[in-house]
Every structure is written in C-alpha cells, then in structure tokens.
C-alpha cells in the first residue's frame, strides 16, 4: 500500500468526481480519476491504486466489466457506488469481484467507514493459518474454532463456511461465492441448502437472527461476518 492510500474514482459524472475528490482529500487520501471503464483499467495497471470506487453505469463498458477485468490482475478492494438498488445488480457486482456495494445517494461518513474497513482488511490479508475476528479464533491447519477461549465443534461444511466468511470479515460473501467455495461450482444455486448450514453455524456461535453478533444476513445477496464480533 502507498504511504498515503491512493483511491481511484471511476464515474462519468463530473460533479460526483469533484465531490469524491474533495471528500477523499479532506480524509487524507490521494485520488486519481477515470471517466470511463477503459481508462479505469489502464489507470489500474499504471498507477496501482490502493482502492477503487466504481460506478456501474459508465459510457463505454459497464462497471461490472471493469471489475471483472481488474480482477484478472489486481486484488485491490473495489467498492461499487451506484444508484441501482435491485438485488440482482448487487449480487452481479459482488460475484464479479467487488468487495462492497454502496447505494447512491450515500452518507459521506458511511462511505469513509467502508473505505477504512476495506483498506484495513486488505492490508491485513495473509496466508497465516490462524484467523481472528473479534472473539473468534480459527486455526485452519488444526481445524479448530474457539469462541471466547472455548472450543466450538463444527462439521466440515460449517467449518468451511466460517473460514470463507472470516477471511472476508466485514465484507459481503454472496450465496454463489459461499456455495462454490465450500460445495463446488455445481452447487452455486443451492441457496436453501446454504441457509440450513448457516442456521446451524449461527446456533453453534450463539448467534440470533434478530440481533446477530457474528453472521449478518444480507437479504437476497448473501452473508457478512461482523469483523469485531462480540
């Protein structure tokens, strides 16, 4: 990561780019701008931004295409900023490789919090076999989960789900992403099957649907592990 994080703004509306530029500068970030998808891909290869804010409705190619292209060669966090509110748009963007989705109009404070979280998670990415998220400690190599120090007994599928969620702590994992990573590509559409296992996992973590402490349901999209836990 650059000493001062560099954020790439990808949006064809000049007023939005100006607003984001001012907001990011006031928060201590540098920024670079792209007015269409192709220039965004070029900037990403040449300027190496630390994070990208991408609109879906671009004049040449779609934001989804930009995300897919960037994901071929870069792991930087990508946050979608879009006025589109349909679940299918959010799912498509996240499945394409976006890390988060913020709907326009948005709160400046919320956006900056999402940026900080994404940069923090990305900078902490590691191949370390021990993952910690709040009171959860997951030893991947030992296949062991501890909650507040106590052992939590999980089935292999429950353990696999928790590992995927923990590695993306704070970010949304779509139904398709979870199913493919834990069960394989042929099970991408078995959402009801996933709900059963998530329910079992929540129960073992002492989670409740009304006020979740660890696993949050993103209706119609997927699930998110609360990074700090409880």
Secondary structure, DSSP 8 states (H G I E B T S, - for coil): --SS-EEEEE-S-HHHHHHHHHHHHHTT-EEEEESSHHHHHHHHHHH--SEEEE-S--SSS-HHHHHHHHHTT---EEEEEES---HHHHHHHHHHT-SEEEESS--HHHHHHHHHHHHHHHHT----SEEEETTEEEETTTTEEEETTEEE---HHHHHHHHHHHHTTTSEEEHHHHHHHHT-GGGTT-HHHHHHHHHHHHHHTT--STT-SSEEEETTTEEEE-SS--
